[in-house]
Amino acid sequence: MPQNQQLLAVRARQGDGSLAIALNESALYLGSAIGAATGGMLLLLDWPMWLLAAGAALVATAALLLQCCGVKRLAACRKMEASV
């Protein structure tokens, strides 16, 4: 996976690239489990099916916003490092 290769490259200096990959994979599995449990609870409570799609869209939008903020922050840090 390209993401795992990037994690290994970033954490190579510290020597804990395998740990970074393990934590990343664990977070992915945890997110899947939380999403499945939440969807199951909504279905169990007989909530309308469109709420599943609306909830997924809301979570995806929040993730996109967080990613965009992280990219901007990373770009600003790299710009400051380059000027020093």
PyMOL CGO cylinders between C-alpha atoms (Angstrom):
from pymol import cmd
from pymol.cgo import CYLINDER

trace = [
    CYLINDER, 0.00, 0.00, 0.00, 1.32, 3.46, -0.82, 0.3, 1, 1, 1, 1, 1, 1,
    CYLINDER, 1.32, 3.46, -0.82, 0.15, 4.81, 2.53, 0.3, 1, 1, 1, 1, 1, 1,
    CYLINDER, 0.15, 4.81, 2.53, 2.12, 2.15, 4.41, 0.3, 1, 1, 1, 1, 1, 1,
    CYLINDER, 2.12, 2.15, 4.41, 5.23, 2.95, 2.38, 0.3, 1, 1, 1, 1, 1, 1,
    CYLINDER, 5.23, 2.95, 2.38, 4.81, 6.62, 3.23, 0.3, 1, 1, 1, 1, 1, 1,
    CYLINDER, 4.81, 6.62, 3.23, 4.42, 5.79, 6.93, 0.3, 1, 1, 1, 1, 1, 1,
    CYLINDER, 4.42, 5.79, 6.93, 7.58, 3.69, 6.82, 0.3, 1, 1, 1, 1, 1, 1,
    CYLINDER, 7.58, 3.69, 6.82, 9.49, 6.48, 5.09, 0.3, 1, 1, 1, 1, 1, 1,
    CYLINDER, 9.49, 6.48, 5.09, 8.32, 9.15, 7.52, 0.3, 1, 1, 1, 1, 1, 1,
    CYLINDER, 8.32, 9.15, 7.52, 9.04, 7.07, 10.62, 0.3, 1, 1, 1, 1, 1, 1,
    CYLINDER, 9.04, 7.07, 10.62, 12.31, 5.50, 9.38, 0.3, 1, 1, 1, 1, 1, 1,
    CYLINDER, 12.31, 5.50, 9.38, 14.47, 7.94, 11.34, 0.3, 1, 1, 1, 1, 1, 1,
    CYLINDER, 14.47, 7.94, 11.34, 12.75, 7.01, 14.60, 0.3, 1, 1, 1, 1, 1, 1,
    CYLINDER, 12.75, 7.01, 14.60, 12.79, 3.30, 13.76, 0.3, 1, 1, 1, 1, 1, 1,
    CYLINDER, 12.79, 3.30, 13.76, 9.12, 2.70, 14.55, 0.3, 1, 1, 1, 1, 1, 1,
    CYLINDER, 9.12, 2.70, 14.55, 7.60, 2.44, 11.08, 0.3, 1, 1, 1, 1, 1, 1,
    CYLINDER, 7.60, 2.44, 11.08, 6.04, -0.94, 11.85, 0.3, 1, 1, 1, 1, 1, 1,
    CYLINDER, 6.04, -0.94, 11.85, 4.33, 0.51, 14.90, 0.3, 1, 1, 1, 1, 1, 1,
    CYLINDER, 4.33, 0.51, 14.90, 2.96, 3.40, 12.82, 0.3, 1, 1, 1, 1, 1, 1,
    CYLINDER, 2.96, 3.40, 12.82, 1.51, 0.94, 10.30, 0.3, 1, 1, 1, 1, 1, 1,
    CYLINDER, 1.51, 0.94, 10.30, -0.01, -1.19, 13.06, 0.3, 1, 1, 1, 1, 1, 1,
    CYLINDER, -0.01, -1.19, 13.06, -1.66, 1.83, 14.67, 0.3, 1, 1, 1, 1, 1, 1,
    CYLINDER, -1.66, 1.83, 14.67, -2.94, 3.05, 11.31, 0.3, 1, 1, 1, 1, 1, 1,
    CYLINDER, -2.94, 3.05, 11.31, -4.48, -0.34, 10.48, 0.3, 1, 1, 1, 1, 1, 1,
    CYLINDER, -4.48, -0.34, 10.48, -6.01, -0.56, 13.97, 0.3, 1, 1, 1, 1, 1, 1,
    CYLINDER, -6.01, -0.56, 13.97, -7.61, 2.86, 13.51, 0.3, 1, 1, 1, 1, 1, 1,
    CYLINDER, -7.61, 2.86, 13.51, -9.06, 1.75, 10.17, 0.3, 1, 1, 1, 1, 1, 1,
    CYLINDER, -9.06, 1.75, 10.17, -10.56, -1.39, 11.72, 0.3, 1, 1, 1, 1, 1, 1,
    CYLINDER, -10.56, -1.39, 11.72, -11.90, 0.58, 14.67, 0.3, 1, 1, 1, 1, 1, 1,
    CYLINDER, -11.90, 0.58, 14.67, -13.59, 3.05, 12.33, 0.3, 1, 1, 1, 1, 1, 1,
    CYLINDER, -13.59, 3.05, 12.33, -15.19, 0.21, 10.38, 0.3, 1, 1, 1, 1, 1, 1,
    CYLINDER, -15.19, 0.21, 10.38, -16.44, -1.39, 13.59, 0.3, 1, 1, 1, 1, 1, 1,
    CYLINDER, -16.44, -1.39, 13.59, -17.89, 1.86, 14.89, 0.3, 1, 1, 1, 1, 1, 1,
    CYLINDER, -17.89, 1.86, 14.89, -19.62, 2.52, 11.58, 0.3, 1, 1, 1, 1, 1, 1,
    CYLINDER, -19.62, 2.52, 11.58, -21.08, -0.98, 11.45, 0.3, 1, 1, 1, 1, 1, 1,
    CYLINDER, -21.08, -0.98, 11.45, -22.28, -0.78, 15.05, 0.3, 1, 1, 1, 1, 1, 1,
    CYLINDER, -22.28, -0.78, 15.05, -23.85, 2.63, 14.51, 0.3, 1, 1, 1, 1, 1, 1,
    CYLINDER, -23.85, 2.63, 14.51, -25.59, 1.49, 11.33, 0.3, 1, 1, 1, 1, 1, 1,
    CYLINDER, -25.59, 1.49, 11.33, -26.82, -1.65, 13.06, 0.3, 1, 1, 1, 1, 1, 1,
    CYLINDER, -26.82, -1.65, 13.06, -28.24, 0.38, 15.93, 0.3, 1, 1, 1, 1, 1, 1,
    CYLINDER, -28.24, 0.38, 15.93, -30.06, 2.71, 13.54, 0.3, 1, 1, 1, 1, 1, 1,
    CYLINDER, -30.06, 2.71, 13.54, -31.59, -0.27, 11.75, 0.3, 1, 1, 1, 1, 1, 1,
    CYLINDER, -31.59, -0.27, 11.75, -32.48, -1.93, 15.05, 0.3, 1, 1, 1, 1, 1, 1,
    CYLINDER, -32.48, -1.93, 15.05, -34.29, 1.24, 16.18, 0.3, 1, 1, 1, 1, 1, 1,
    CYLINDER, -34.29, 1.24, 16.18, -36.24, 1.30, 12.87, 0.3, 1, 1, 1, 1, 1, 1,
    CYLINDER, -36.24, 1.30, 12.87, -34.87, 4.68, 11.86, 0.3, 1, 1, 1, 1, 1, 1,
    CYLINDER, -34.87, 4.68, 11.86, -35.31, 5.55, 8.17, 0.3, 1, 1, 1, 1, 1, 1,
    CYLINDER, -35.31, 5.55, 8.17, -32.71, 4.08, 5.82, 0.3, 1, 1, 1, 1, 1, 1,
    CYLINDER, -32.71, 4.08, 5.82, -31.81, 7.48, 4.37, 0.3, 1, 1, 1, 1, 1, 1,
    CYLINDER, -31.81, 7.48, 4.37, -30.28, 8.38, 7.73, 0.3, 1, 1, 1, 1, 1, 1,
    CYLINDER, -30.28, 8.38, 7.73, -27.54, 5.82, 7.09, 0.3, 1, 1, 1, 1, 1, 1,
    CYLINDER, -27.54, 5.82, 7.09, -26.54, 7.58, 3.88, 0.3, 1, 1, 1, 1, 1, 1,
    CYLINDER, -26.54, 7.58, 3.88, -26.88, 11.02, 5.47, 0.3, 1, 1, 1, 1, 1, 1,
    CYLINDER, -26.88, 11.02, 5.47, -24.73, 9.97, 8.42, 0.3, 1, 1, 1, 1, 1, 1,
    CYLINDER, -24.73, 9.97, 8.42, -22.09, 8.49, 6.13, 0.3, 1, 1, 1, 1, 1, 1,
    CYLINDER, -22.09, 8.49, 6.13, -22.05, 11.69, 4.06, 0.3, 1, 1, 1, 1, 1, 1,
    CYLINDER, -22.05, 11.69, 4.06, -21.67, 13.76, 7.23, 0.3, 1, 1, 1, 1, 1, 1,
    CYLINDER, -21.67, 13.76, 7.23, -18.73, 11.67, 8.44, 0.3, 1, 1, 1, 1, 1, 1,
    CYLINDER, -18.73, 11.67, 8.44, -17.09, 11.78, 5.00, 0.3, 1, 1, 1, 1, 1, 1,
    CYLINDER, -17.09, 11.78, 5.00, -17.47, 15.57, 4.87, 0.3, 1, 1, 1, 1, 1, 1,
    CYLINDER, -17.47, 15.57, 4.87, -15.95, 15.95, 8.33, 0.3, 1, 1, 1, 1, 1, 1,
    CYLINDER, -15.95, 15.95, 8.33, -13.03, 13.72, 7.31, 0.3, 1, 1, 1, 1, 1, 1,
    CYLINDER, -13.03, 13.72, 7.31, -12.47, 15.75, 4.15, 0.3, 1, 1, 1, 1, 1, 1,
    CYLINDER, -12.47, 15.75, 4.15, -12.42, 19.01, 6.12, 0.3, 1, 1, 1, 1, 1, 1,
    CYLINDER, -12.42, 19.01, 6.12, -9.97, 17.57, 8.65, 0.3, 1, 1, 1, 1, 1, 1,
    CYLINDER, -9.97, 17.57, 8.65, -7.75, 16.31, 5.83, 0.3, 1, 1, 1, 1, 1, 1,
    CYLINDER, -7.75, 16.31, 5.83, -7.76, 19.71, 4.12, 0.3, 1, 1, 1, 1, 1, 1,
    CYLINDER, -7.76, 19.71, 4.12, -6.85, 21.45, 7.39, 0.3, 1, 1, 1, 1, 1, 1,
    CYLINDER, -6.85, 21.45, 7.39, -4.02, 18.96, 7.94, 0.3, 1, 1, 1, 1, 1, 1,
    CYLINDER, -4.02, 18.96, 7.94, -2.64, 19.50, 4.44, 0.3, 1, 1, 1, 1, 1, 1,
    CYLINDER, -2.64, 19.50, 4.44, -2.68, 23.27, 4.90, 0.3, 1, 1, 1, 1, 1, 1,
    CYLINDER, -2.68, 23.27, 4.90, -0.96, 22.97, 8.27, 0.3, 1, 1, 1, 1, 1, 1,
    CYLINDER, -0.96, 22.97, 8.27, 1.68, 20.63, 6.82, 0.3, 1, 1, 1, 1, 1, 1,
    CYLINDER, 1.68, 20.63, 6.82, 2.33, 23.03, 3.95, 0.3, 1, 1, 1, 1, 1, 1,
    CYLINDER, 2.33, 23.03, 3.95, 2.73, 25.91, 6.41, 0.3, 1, 1, 1, 1, 1, 1,
    CYLINDER, 2.73, 25.91, 6.41, 5.19, 23.89, 8.54, 0.3, 1, 1, 1, 1, 1, 1,
    CYLINDER, 5.19, 23.89, 8.54, 7.25, 22.94, 5.50, 0.3, 1, 1, 1, 1, 1, 1,
    CYLINDER, 7.25, 22.94, 5.50, 7.30, 26.57, 4.38, 0.3, 1, 1, 1, 1, 1, 1,
    CYLINDER, 7.30, 26.57, 4.38, 8.57, 27.66, 7.81, 0.3, 1, 1, 1, 1, 1, 1,
    CYLINDER, 8.57, 27.66, 7.81, 11.25, 24.92, 7.77, 0.3, 1, 1, 1, 1, 1, 1,
    CYLINDER, 11.25, 24.92, 7.77, 12.39, 25.98, 4.31, 0.3, 1, 1, 1, 1, 1, 1,
    CYLINDER, 12.39, 25.98, 4.31, 12.80, 29.59, 5.39, 0.3, 1, 1, 1, 1, 1, 1,
    CYLINDER, 12.80, 29.59, 5.39, 14.98, 28.67, 8.39, 0.3, 1, 1, 1, 1, 1, 1,
]
cmd.load_cgo(trace, "trace")
